[in-house]
C-alpha cells in the first residue's frame, strides 16, 4: 500500500484550509487525508500533538505535508508514526535537534500587544490588517468556512517549547514556498539537500489554487 499523504493544517486555522487540495489529490489517484479533527485542538503543545496523532492511525505509512506552524510538530509525529517522506508547505522548518519555542521572540512581542486581559489572543485572522487577510481567500464563503474553525490560543502557548525528536529529517523531503515569506526556511531546506519549489501566492494559496498546489505536492513526493 502506498503511503497516505497526510495534510497537516495549522491548529490555529483547522482542517478546512487543506480540504480543496485533498480533493484534488484524490482526483489524480493519490490517497490523501487531512490530519486534525474539526474540533478544537487544545491549548498546549501536547494537546496539539495529540490532535494530529489521533487522526493518523498506526499500522500504515505517511508522507507528512505540514503548513505554517504545523511544521513544528513534524519531528514528534515522525517519532510516533511510520513516516516515509516530508513536504513542508510555507511552513516553519524546525531545527534538526534540541528545542524550539512555538513562536520566535519577535512574534511573541507582537502577540503580547494583541492579548486580552485574560491572556487569550484573538483568532489568527484578527492578527493582521483586514485588507491583507481578505486577499488570502478566494471568496467570502471560503473565508467563513475557515474562520469558523479558528481557535483562540492563550499567549502562554506561544512561549512553550517543542522538543525536537532526533533523526526526523533523515528521509526524502522537499520544501514548497508560497512567495518569499518563508524564504529563509526554503534556503535552509536547500542547504540540507531537500528539493525546493517556489510558486507565487499568499500564505493560504492552497485555497486559491488547489489544483496547482496539489500538483506541486505530488511532484515533490
C-alpha positions, 0 to 999 in steps of 0.5 A: 500500500502506498503511503497516505499523504497526510495534510497537516493544517495549522491548529490555529486555522483547522482542517478546512484550509487543506480540504480543496487540495485533498480533493484534488489529490484524490482526483489524480489517484493519490490517497490523501487525508487531512490530519486534525479533527474539526474540533478544537485542538487544545491549548498546549503543545501536547494537546496539539500533538495529540490532535494530529496523532489521533487522526493518523492511525498506526499500522500504515505509512505517511508522507507528512505535508505540514503548513505554517506552524504545523511544521513544528510538530513534524519531528514528534509525529515522525517519532510516533508514526511510520513516516516515509517522506516530508513536504513542508508547505510555507511552513516553519522548518524546525531545527534538526535537534534540541528545542524550539519555542512555538513562536520566535521572540519577535512574534511573541512581542507582537502577540503580547500587544494583541492579548486580552486581559485574560491572556487569550489572543484573538483568532489568527485572522484578527492578527493582521490588517483586514485588507491583507487577510481578505486577499488570502481567500478566494471568496467570502464563503471560503473565508467563513468556512475557515474562520469558523474553525479558528481557535483562540490560543492563550499567549502562554502557548506561544512561549512553550517549547517543542522538543525536537525528536532526533533523526526526523529529517533523515528521509526524502523531503522537499520544501514548497514556498508560497512567495518569499515569506518563508524564504529563509526556511526554503534556503535552509531546506536547500542547504540540507539537500531537500528539493525546493519549489517556489510558486507565487501566492499568499500564505493560504494559496492552497485555497486559491489554487488547489489544483496547482498546489496539489500538483506541486505536492505530488511532484515533490513526493 
